[in-house]
Amino acid sequence: MSTGFDIRRIGGESGLRALQEIVRRAGDAALKHFQQGVVPEKKPDRSPVTVADRQAEEIIRDHVLSVHPDAGFLGEETGEHGDRGGVRFIVDPIDGTRAFVRGWSTWSVLVGVEADGIPSVGLAYMPAAGDFFVAVRGSGATHNGQPVEVSKVGPLADATVTHGGLQQFTMTGVGDTLVPLADACDIARGCPDFDGYRQVLLGRSDAMVDPGVQPYDICAPAVLIREAGGRLTSFQGDDTIYAGGAVASNGIIHDELVAVLTATPYK
């Protein structure tokens, strides 16, 4: 755990509960579309978006701007509102839209809160999988209301590592890390989006390697992983969510893993 966040800055315990309720409401609205099936559109970057993404973000954004009018907001679908300093809500309404449209249950609703540039609150709701993770900086992490901790596995040679899609590696110029990563750990398994972090939080995996990500992809996971006893950094080992890639682990194998990833430089 890290030094604490004063939740009075988001309305105290009642404000945190209200935020959890709105995340659940957004996720449940998306779940209805998931169950009925949706036809995705393509954004300019060729990534998919659906009516469910837009509706879920609208639900969360309306709540944030109404209840926290002085806070900043960054959403994948609607962009930035307000200042970056102070308190800022960072939202991915459906993390794993490709999984969502293909009927996989691994998609999630992610809401992170930054305070003075530090990820401080993380919520991840997976409606189709029945998982809800919550963490507040300095207060630990929970899974469906129960405390959760990362694994104690080490060294890296004994570890299971999850990773994002192969195109994330090749398109971001880190494809050459794949073979050294596979050679360095016990097993590497593809497990994209928040689902990879979920496996680390539940102790099923010992690390998640995730290139090509945005702050809204990893703000909530950063809080959750750190409060569950692990580490989340950039590929270079820096404590930031703004480097375009993330490495999360149980902490024990983190330095070894970063060393493997940085031995092959970005192209």
C-alpha positions as semicolon CSV with decimal commas, in nm:
position;residue;x (nm);y (nm);z (nm)
1;M;0,000;0,000;0,000
2;S;0,101;0,363;-0,053
3;T;0,034;0,680;0,143
4;G;-0,332;0,751;0,178
5;F;-0,584;0,949;-0,024
6;D;-0,832;1,170;0,162
7;I;-1,163;1,047;0,022
8;R;-1,331;1,362;0,148
9;R;-1,202;1,507;-0,180
10;I;-1,464;1,294;-0,360
11;G;-1,736;1,326;-0,097
12;G;-1,613;1,082;0,166
13;E;-1,749;0,731;0,210
14;S;-2,087;0,830;0,070
15;G;-1,920;0,980;-0,236
16;L;-1,723;0,662;-0,293
17;R;-2,038;0,452;-0,259
18;A;-2,220;0,678;-0,504
19;L;-1,934;0,639;-0,752
20;Q;-1,949;0,260;-0,717
21;E;-2,324;0,270;-0,774
22;I;-2,289;0,478;-1,089
23;V;-2,018;0,245;-1,223
24;R;-2,249;-0,049;-1,159
25;R;-2,534;0,134;-1,330
26;A;-2,317;0,208;-1,635
27;G;-2,194;-0,150;-1,649
28;D;-2,542;-0,295;-1,617
29;A;-2,665;-0,069;-1,898
30;A;-2,380;-0,197;-2,116
31;L;-2,459;-0,554;-2,016
32;K;-2,805;-0,526;-2,174
33;H;-2,646;-0,434;-2,506
34;F;-2,395;-0,716;-2,462
35;Q;-2,673;-0,969;-2,413
36;Q;-2,866;-0,843;-2,716
37;G;-2,562;-0,802;-2,941
38;V;-2,435;-0,482;-3,100
39;V;-2,283;-0,379;-3,431
40;P;-1,963;-0,178;-3,376
41;E;-1,848;0,130;-3,563
42;K;-1,484;0,211;-3,640
43;K;-1,317;0,518;-3,495
44;P;-1,047;0,700;-3,695
45;D;-0,779;0,485;-3,530
46;R;-0,969;0,173;-3,646
47;S;-1,061;0,073;-3,292
48;P;-1,427;-0,025;-3,240
49;V;-1,690;0,173;-3,055
50;T;-2,052;0,088;-2,981
51;V;-2,366;0,249;-2,849
52;A;-2,285;0,075;-2,520
53;D;-1,949;0,256;-2,489
54;R;-2,115;0,592;-2,544
55;Q;-2,406;0,525;-2,309
56;A;-2,185;0,398;-2,028
57;E;-1,954;0,699;-2,050
58;E;-2,250;0,936;-2,060
59;I;-2,388;0,787;-1,738
60;I;-2,056;0,825;-1,558
61;R;-1,972;1,165;-1,704
62;D;-2,313;1,313;-1,615
63;H;-2,267;1,197;-1,256
64;V;-1,913;1,333;-1,227
65;L;-1,992;1,674;-1,380
66;S;-2,303;1,707;-1,164
67;V;-2,164;1,590;-0,830
68;H;-1,804;1,706;-0,876
69;P;-1,831;2,021;-1,094
70;D;-1,480;2,137;-1,006
71;A;-1,314;1,808;-1,097
72;G;-1,146;1,729;-1,426
73;F;-1,266;1,451;-1,651
74;L;-1,097;1,235;-1,916
75;G;-1,306;0,979;-2,101
76;E;-1,208;0,760;-2,392
77;E;-1,515;0,861;-2,593
78;T;-1,573;1,224;-2,491
79;G;-1,221;1,344;-2,421
80;E;-1,113;1,599;-2,161
81;H;-1,315;1,841;-1,951
82;G;-1,176;2,078;-1,688
83;D;-0,829;2,093;-1,542
84;R;-0,572;1,817;-1,507
85;G;-0,464;1,935;-1,163
86;G;-0,647;1,857;-0,841
87;V;-0,900;1,575;-0,871
88;R;-0,960;1,420;-1,213
89;F;-1,182;1,128;-1,309
90;I;-1,037;0,904;-1,583
91;V;-1,285;0,671;-1,752
92;D;-1,282;0,383;-1,997
93;P;-1,653;0,304;-2,036
94;I;-1,587;-0,036;-2,192
95;D;-1,233;-0,164;-2,169
96;G;-1,219;-0,449;-2,417
97;T;-1,473;-0,341;-2,678
98;R;-1,345;-0,606;-2,918
99;A;-1,417;-0,870;-2,655
100;F;-1,756;-0,708;-2,592
101;V;-1,872;-0,727;-2,953
102;R;-1,752;-1,088;-2,991
103;G;-1,938;-1,209;-2,682
104;W;-1,643;-1,253;-2,445
105;S;-1,721;-1,186;-2,078
106;T;-1,383;-1,020;-2,011
107;W;-1,480;-0,657;-2,081
108;S;-1,502;-0,407;-1,798
109;V;-1,596;-0,055;-1,694
110;L;-1,294;0,130;-1,556
111;V;-1,302;0,447;-1,346
112;G;-0,988;0,590;-1,194
113;V;-0,946;0,907;-0,991
114;E;-0,625;1,104;-1,000
115;A;-0,543;1,343;-0,716
116;D;-0,267;1,593;-0,791
117;G;-0,144;1,365;-1,067
118;I;-0,138;1,047;-0,854
119;P;-0,378;0,758;-0,928
120;S;-0,577;0,742;-0,604
121;V;-0,905;0,555;-0,657
122;G;-0,961;0,259;-0,887
123;L;-1,287;0,085;-0,975
124;A;-1,320;-0,199;-1,223
125;Y;-1,657;-0,361;-1,287
126;M;-1,691;-0,670;-1,507
127;P;-2,070;-0,717;-1,535
128;A;-2,064;-1,029;-1,754
129;A;-1,805;-1,196;-1,529
130;G;-1,956;-1,086;-1,197
131;D;-1,640;-0,915;-1,068
132;F;-1,613;-0,575;-0,898
133;F;-1,276;-0,445;-0,781
134;V;-1,232;-0,133;-0,567
135;A;-0,920;0,033;-0,428
136;V;-0,837;0,360;-0,254
137;R;-0,477;0,469;-0,217
138;G;-0,360;0,367;0,129
139;S;-0,664;0,151;0,207
140;G;-0,603;-0,173;0,016
141;A;-0,798;-0,339;-0,263
142;T;-1,111;-0,553;-0,263
143;H;-1,272;-0,803;-0,499
144;N;-1,648;-0,832;-0,453
145;G;-1,607;-0,679;-0,110
146;Q;-1,327;-0,906;0,011
147;P;-0,959;-0,805;0,049
148;V;-0,739;-0,916;-0,237
149;E;-0,361;-0,951;-0,263
150;V;-0,119;-1,034;-0,542
151;S;0,083;-1,355;-0,548
152;K;0,417;-1,423;-0,377
153;V;0,571;-1,607;-0,673
154;G;0,932;-1,544;-0,767
155;P;1,174;-1,537;-0,934
156;L;1,063;-1,449;-1,287
157;A;1,167;-1,792;-1,413
158;D;0,886;-1,943;-1,203
159;A;0,627;-1,681;-1,294
160;T;0,317;-1,675;-1,510
161;V;0,296;-1,355;-1,716
162;T;-0,013;-1,232;-1,897
163;H;0,016;-0,988;-2,185
164;G;-0,187;-0,779;-2,424
165;G;-0,262;-0,860;-2,786
166;L;0,033;-0,931;-3,013
167;Q;-0,055;-0,634;-3,234
168;Q;-0,001;-0,409;-2,933
169;F;0,360;-0,524;-2,927
170;T;0,424;-0,500;-3,300
171;M;0,244;-0,169;-3,355
172;T;0,425;0,003;-3,068
173;G;0,769;-0,119;-3,170
174;V;0,826;-0,365;-2,886
175;G;0,765;-0,685;-3,078
176;D;1,127;-0,787;-3,023
177;T;1,057;-0,824;-2,651
178;L;0,823;-1,118;-2,705
179;V;1,085;-1,391;-2,740
180;P;1,302;-1,271;-2,447
181;L;0,986;-1,241;-2,236
182;A;0,879;-1,595;-2,324
183;D;1,227;-1,728;-2,245
184;A;1,251;-1,545;-1,911
185;C;0,928;-1,664;-1,745
186;D;0,765;-1,999;-1,681
187;I;0,472;-1,929;-1,915
188;A;0,338;-1,623;-2,099
189;R;-0,031;-1,616;-2,183
190;G;-0,233;-1,370;-2,390
191;C;-0,492;-1,203;-2,169
192;P;-0,569;-0,853;-2,300
193;D;-0,740;-0,553;-2,143
194;F;-0,826;-0,537;-1,773
195;D;-0,864;-0,915;-1,767
196;G;-0,485;-0,946;-1,754
197;Y;-0,472;-0,724;-1,446
198;R;-0,762;-0,919;-1,295
199;Q;-0,554;-1,236;-1,315
200;V;-0,270;-1,061;-1,129
201;L;-0,508;-0,929;-0,864
202;L;-0,650;-1,277;-0,809
203;G;-0,306;-1,439;-0,789
204;R;-0,359;-1,647;-1,103
205;S;-0,085;-1,457;-1,284
206;D;0,222;-1,284;-1,145
207;A;0,255;-1,001;-1,396
208;M;0,082;-0,822;-1,683
209;V;0,272;-0,667;-1,975
210;D;0,058;-0,416;-2,162
211;P;0,206;-0,200;-2,442
212;G;0,009;0,057;-2,635
213;V;-0,221;0,179;-2,357
214;Q;-0,375;0,513;-2,267
215;P;-0,424;0,664;-1,918
216;Y;-0,790;0,559;-1,916
217;D;-0,681;0,197;-1,968
218;I;-0,450;0,186;-1,666
219;C;-0,544;0,455;-1,411
220;A;-0,783;0,223;-1,226
221;P;-0,554;-0,083;-1,259
222;A;-0,262;0,120;-1,124
223;V;-0,445;0,184;-0,797
224;L;-0,579;-0,170;-0,773
225;I;-0,246;-0,341;-0,837
226;R;-0,051;-0,114;-0,603
227;E;-0,306;-0,145;-0,323
228;A;-0,309;-0,524;-0,362
229;G;0,064;-0,521;-0,285
230;G;0,206;-0,509;-0,636
231;R;0,368;-0,257;-0,865
232;L;0,259;-0,087;-1,185
233;T;0,510;0,114;-1,385
234;S;0,606;0,202;-1,739
235;F;0,823;-0,037;-1,942
236;Q;1,118;0,167;-1,812
237;G;1,015;0,119;-1,450
238;D;0,878;0,469;-1,389
239;D;0,570;0,522;-1,172
240;T;0,354;0,678;-1,441
241;I;0,041;0,598;-1,640
242;Y;0,141;0,831;-1,923
243;A;0,426;0,641;-2,091
244;G;0,217;0,449;-2,345
245;G;0,284;0,110;-2,188
246;A;0,242;-0,058;-1,851
247;V;0,402;-0,338;-1,655
248;A;0,213;-0,466;-1,352
249;S;0,341;-0,736;-1,120
250;N;0,338;-0,881;-0,772
251;G;0,644;-0,664;-0,704
252;I;0,875;-0,957;-0,638
253;I;0,955;-1,011;-1,005
254;H;0,912;-0,652;-1,119
255;D;1,274;-0,543;-1,155
256;E;1,362;-0,866;-1,337
257;L;1,072;-0,816;-1,574
258;V;1,156;-0,453;-1,648
259;A;1,517;-0,556;-1,715
260;V;1,402;-0,808;-1,974
261;L;1,174;-0,555;-2,143
262;T;1,432;-0,275;-2,151
263;A;1,711;-0,498;-2,282
264;T;1,542;-0,465;-2,622
265;P;1,491;-0,092;-2,690
266;Y;1,188;0,061;-2,854
267;K;1,226;0,100;-3,230
